[in-house]
């Protein structure tokens, strides 16, 4: 059957309004192909979108329905039919096949099971159809991730509809297999890391009520979920995580806490929240560096201002004896050097463990232009040359 014959069969005629044509096509589509796929735009655009998918089904999928369901098929770029249908969200087609448990639990060449594929694409109805057909929720892909984890994977560009479907799928799978919640994948990530990565704020609040221990599991990069949330500037994820006991003081392999990460990478709103909630704003990493030092080193003046507003101590030095000014000079942060010496009462001639002042550190800068600018700035504000 081709699309023109389909139109005749379901009573679509050229003299009908677009709204009537769309209504008839949608009804057939939802009954026979997918109740998962979401179309938007004008009525004409929706009709064209559904038409394209319907044509693909009629020309490429329908002829395959009588063939072996789990065999790799060149028409589907090597995918097997069950996996392809799961990935495309063709839940009504899957339902019509009366598949058995073995078919819906066969992984593809990439090690993904149909349930992984449907969860990745955010096809809620397809996930339900697979579960009803006997799909196992305790299956792992090559990354050692359950379908539960796949539900939390979001593409960089996605619709609110997809995000909502992902939340629904996660909750559905969680209720089916709560015992898999604490699992860590091959990278050491948990579902809480993934929630923090993509800003699934409501899910974070829910999971913290039932599984607060996930806050304290780090991944292979020694990142805890709070670090992941800060690195991805997810403020609504950061706030509930920070309120958990000792989360603000969890350290990675460098000794960095949430404050250190915020000082280096976060938007000002997150920097503010971390500064308010941190038990120690002058917390030291393994090199003795404070968040203020890292902010100065990276030239993040606004982060420095927030830290100082919350009484960060600018007189501290790290394990090498470097002050905040030493760090900003060494990093060649001209604007930061200027801001420090013009806005706080910093010791411009402070010496590190080797007796080097910021001006002496400046002499080691390879870029002559930057070296001269910083040197002149320091000298003009009272820096003394040292031997």
N, C-alpha and C positions, 0 to 999 in steps of 0.2 A: 504494500500500500504506500502511495506517496501522499504528500500533504494536500494536494487538490482533491484526491479521493476522500481523504479524511474530512475535509471541509464539507463535502457533499453528504457524507455519512452523518455528521453531527449537526447539519442544517445551517452552515455558514454560507451566506450569499452576499454578492457584491452590493446589493441594494440595501443591505442592513447598515445600521449605524455602527461606528467603531465600538461603541460601548456594548452593543448586542453581540457583535462578533467576538469581542474579548470575553464576555461572560460565558459564551458557549465553549470557546476554546479552553478557558481556564477550568471550567467544570470537567471537561474531558481529561485535561492534563493532570489535574489533582486526583482523578479517579484511576488513571492508567499509568502515569509516569512518576509524579512526585508531589507529595504534599509538603515537602521540605523547601524546595527552591523558592526564593523570594525575588520578585520583580518589582521595579519601581519606575517612576517617570510618568509621562503622559499615557493615556490609554493606547495611543498608537505605538508608542515605544514599548509598552508592556506586551502588546500583541506581537510585535516583531521579535522581541526576546523569546517569548514562548514559542513562536513559530520556529525559530532557529533550533531550539532544543528539541522540539517535536520532530523536526525534519531529521535531526541527527539520530533520534531514537528510531524513527521509521526506517531510515536507510542503513544505519550501522549496528544498532542494538537488536532490533526485532529479529533479524535473520539469524542471530547467534543464540537465541533463547532455547533452541532445540539441541544445541551442542553441549559438550562437556563443560560444566560450570566452573571448574577450578583449574582448567588447563590454560597455560599461557597462550595468548591470542595475538597474532601480529596486527590484526585490525584495531586492537586496543593498545598498541605500542608495547606488546609483550605482557600486558596485564591480564589476569584471569577475569572472567566475567563478574563473579561475585565481588571481587575487590573493586573493579571498575564501577559497578553499580553503587557500592558503598561510598566510594569517593565522590561520585557525581550526585549523591543524594537521591537516587531513584528508588525510594522506599516502596512505592506501589508496584514497581516491576519486581523487586525482591520478594514482596509478599505474594505475587502471582506465581512465583516459581515453586512454592512449597518446598524450600530448601531444607535439608536435614542438618543435624548438628555438625557433622564432619565438614560440610561445604562452607559453613559460616565460620569455621575455625581453621581454615587453611590459609597460611601466610603467603604473601607474594614474594617475588624475587628480592625485594628490599627488606624482607623480614618483618613486614607490617601485616597485621591481621585486619580483616574487614572492619572490626570495631575500632582499631586505631585510626583507620582511614576516615571513617564517618565522623569520629570525634575531632580529628584534625581539621576537617572541613566545616565543622559546626552543624552537622545535619542531625538534628534532634530526633525527628521521626524515624530516620534511618537507624539510628542507634537503638531506638525502641524496637523496631522491627527485627534487628539482629539479635537483640536480647531475647525476644519472644521466640526466635528460631533456635535458641540454644547457644548463642555466642558466649564464650568464656571471658570473664572480666579479668581473670588472673593470668593473662598472657603477656609476655614481655617482647618488645621489639629489640633490635640490635643495640639500642642505646640503654637497654635494661629499664625501659619505661612501660608502665601499664597504660591501658587506654585512658585511665583516670588522669594521667599526666598529659596525654595527647589533647584532652579537652581544654587544657590551659594554654595551648600553643596558639598564638595570635600572629597573623601577618602584620607587617608594619602599617599597611593600609587596610582597614577593615571598617565595616559598617556597625552602627549600634546594634542592629539586628543580629549580626554574627556574635558580638560580645554577649548579648543576652542569651543566645542559644548555647554558647559555651558554658555559661553559668548553669543553665538548666541541665546540660549534659553532665557537667561535673557533679552536680547534686544527685542526679539520677544514678551515676556510677558509684558515687560515694555510698549511697544507701544500699547499693547492691553488694559492695565489697569494702566495707569500712576498714577491714584488716590491712588494706594496702596503703593506708594514709601515710604511715611513717617511713615508707620505702624511699631509698636514695638511688638515683640512676647511676649510670656509668661515670658521670661527671660529679657525682656526690650531691646533686641537686634534689631537693624535695619539692612537693607540691607547693609549699609555702614560698620557696625561692621563685618558682614559676609565677605564683600569684603576685609576688612583689615586683617581678620583672615587668609584668603587663598591667599592673594596677588593678587587680581584681579586689577592690577594697571591701566589698560586702562579704566576699568569700574569706578574706583574711580575718575579718571580725568573727565570722562563724567558726573558722578553724581554730582560732585562738581560744575559743570557749571550750572546745572539745579536745584539742591536741596542742596545748601550750608548749609542750616539749619541743615542737618543731622549731621554735624560736632559737633553740640552742644547738641546732645541727648545722655544721658548716660543710661547704662543698669542697671539691678538690683544689680550689683556688684559695681556700681558707676564708671564704666569704660566708657570713651568716645572712639570713634573709634581710635583716636590717641594712646590711651593706648593699645588697642587691637593690633594695628599694631606693636608697640614696643615690647609687650610681645611675639609676634610671629616672631620677627626679620624680618619684611617685609620692608626693607629699601625703595623700590620703592613706597610703600604705605605711609611710614612715611613722605617722602619729600613733596609731594603735600599737605598733611594734615597740616604739620607744617607751611606752607606758608599762611594759612588762619588766619584771624585776631583773636588774643587771644587764638588760639587753644593750643599754647605752654604753656599757663598758666591755662588751665582747670584743676581743681583739683578733686580727688576722695574723698571718705569719710575720708581718713587719711590726706588729704591735699597734696597728692602726685601729682606732675605735670609730664609732659612728661620727664623732666630732671630726676626726681627721679626714674621713671621706667627705663629709659635708664641706669642710674648709677647702678641699681641693676641687670638688666636682658639683656641688649642689647649687640649686637656685637659692636666692636669698630667703625665700619663705621657709625652706627646709633648714637652712643655716640658722634661722631665728628659732625654729622649734627645737633643734638640737641644742642650741645654746641655753634655752630655757629649761630643758629637761635633763641635761647632762649633770651628773653629780659632781663632776670635776671638769671645768672648762679648760684647765691647764694640763690635762692628762698627757703623759709622755709615751711616745712610741719606743721601740727598742733602741733607737739612736738618740733618745732623750729629746725628741722634737715635739713641740706642742702644735695643736691645730693652727695657732697664730703663725708659727714659723712656716708651716706648709702653705698657708694662704699667702704669706709674703713671698715665698719662693716662687709661687705660680702667678704672682702679680694680681691677685684677686683682692683689690682694695675694698670693695663693698663687703666682702666676707670678713676682712680684717676689722672694718668698722663695727660690724655686728658683734664680733668677738670682744672687741674692746668695750663696747657698750655694756656687755655682760661681764665686765671686769676681768678679761683675760690679762695675764701678767706679761707685759712686754719686756720686763727686766730679766726674764729667765734665759738660760743658755743651755744648749744641748750637750751631748757627751764630748763634742769637739771644742766646746767653749763658744760656739757660734751663737750670736744674738739674732734677733729678728732682722736687724739691719745687715749683719753679715750674710744672712741667707738671701736677702733681696739683692744685695750687691753681687754676690757670687752668681746668682741666676740672671744677672744683667737686666733687672727690672727697674728701669730708670724712673718710671712714674711712681712705682711703689717706694723707691728710695726717697724721692722727693716728698711724697705724702708723709712718710714716717718722720723725716727730720723737720718737717714744717708743722706737723700736727700733734706730735707727742714729745714729751721731754726725754728723748732717748739719748743714751751716751754714745755720741758719734765716734769717740776714740776708744771704745771698749775693746779689749784684747781677747783673742781666743786662747786655747791651750798652748799654741805655738808663739803667742805674743803678737799675732797679726791683728791689726785693726781693719775695719771695713775698707779704709783707703788702701792698705797693703793688699787686701784681697782684690781690690779693683785693678791693681797693677798687673794681675795675672790674666785679665780678660784679653782674649786674643783679638777681638774686633776693636781696632784702634779708635774708630769713631765713637762707639758706645763707651769704651774705656775713658776717653777724654771727657765725654759728657758727664758721666757719673763722677769722675775724679773732680771736675770743676765744681759740681754741685756739692760734693762733700767738703772740699776746701773752702768754698764760699760760706759754708755753715760751721766752720771751725775745726775741720779735721786736720790733724797734724801728721806730717810726713814722718815715717819711721825708717830706721836703717835696717 
